[in-house]
Amino acid sequence: MTGETTRPNARRTSAGTAEPAATAPEGAAAPRGRVRSGGRSEKVRRAVAQAVLDLLAEGVVDFGPSEVAARADLNRKTIYRWWPTYADLVREGLAAHSGAVEVPDTGSWAKDLRLLADRLAAFFAGPVEVSTSAIIAGRRNPELSTLILEHFEPIQESWRAVVARAAARGEVDPTCTPEAVVNLLVSQLVLAPLLLGRASTGAEVDALVDLVLRATRR
């Protein structure tokens, strides 16, 4: 006996030294049973998220762990262990995707509105957004539609907060609710890529920003 204490889940190498037991990835619930070394690294998460987003961009809605594993070039057991359900996979992809829109806070309603409109115009014209908008509009997959809407609710709340801050500064008519203002802004930016197959032009974004500014003026 050397006085060395070995953790219950550690195993010994051929040299007789204790190898630390693998742990669940950060942010993930520990699964039942033994977790293999390596866990869900950031690289693996990015690969899974990108595979999901690629499938969604192509309009594929009935994918599962096997399809994602093939796209991500990962072992299916890895996918089944950490993303065992359709909802888990979709949420991973959306979490990586929706962070693309930086919400402005310049202290000026006109500047914030212009920046937000430009960023949303580019965001909604992306292939993932065009595809998911079409999926929701066409009611092709109720489960997927629900997951997308649930995911974007707090994100839309951050857009509404831009309006709320402007109202608190006295720059927006208090009778204009943040929900109504964001709906006015977003609808045009979503419909152009969805129906016309292109992003809103600079002139269209300019006109939309002017319209929203006039509509919200005190």
Helices and strands as residue ranges (DSSP letters): E 11-12, E 18-19, H 42-57, H 65-72, H 76-82, H 86-97, G 98-100, H 109-124, H 127-138, H 142-168, H 178-191, I 192-196, H 202-216
